[in-house]
């Protein structure tokens, strides 16, 4: 199966720079990262792909967010030749980075998340510690969000063509939400000994849909750093970037 992956590649002038994969979410694009490129490009070789179905990247049947992680790993290692790299993401990007940290921990310096993903739950069977009061509160909030606010996610993951009739300017209204449908049919369930072994840093933002406590995250991730972020303005990027490419990827 072939997928055309569009990505930005900004190489640092430093020979010892760490390759860093940055993955955006929905409904977003690579422009989510434009403002921080000048802040990172001195120390990192930046690779910023468009998710399948977003921007200029195509999507094929069976391309879930977890298969996307495998595609992006091939992009980093086979296409670009980076033996080790770091990965960062929020929203869908946090799913990609999490899956990379699970599948390829020895190839990663570490992962950084701006969101503890809600679609991945730790194994909570016999032998695990009981949920804390904070964790139980989070689980209740997540259930309430699913029932009261998650209608769009249910539509995307069951009838992804629905939003295509919105006629977005880019023409990716339908193709972008295909990830929801494909991921619904490719679930990731943790078993007793599963854990994301890659070293993980998490920035916890107070206005996320549901804020997960650190003790919950530590059931899933190898958390090495946790930062509670303050409230702040979120401004839209205003610059465009010219240096982009396409490659054909196979799974």
Helices and strands as residue ranges (DSSP letters): E 2-10, E 18-23, G 30-33, H 34-40, E 44-49, H 65-74, I 75-79, E 85-89, H 92-103, G 105-107, E 108-113, H 133-148, H 151-158, G 162-166, H 173-184, E 196-205, H 214-220, E 221-229, E 244-250
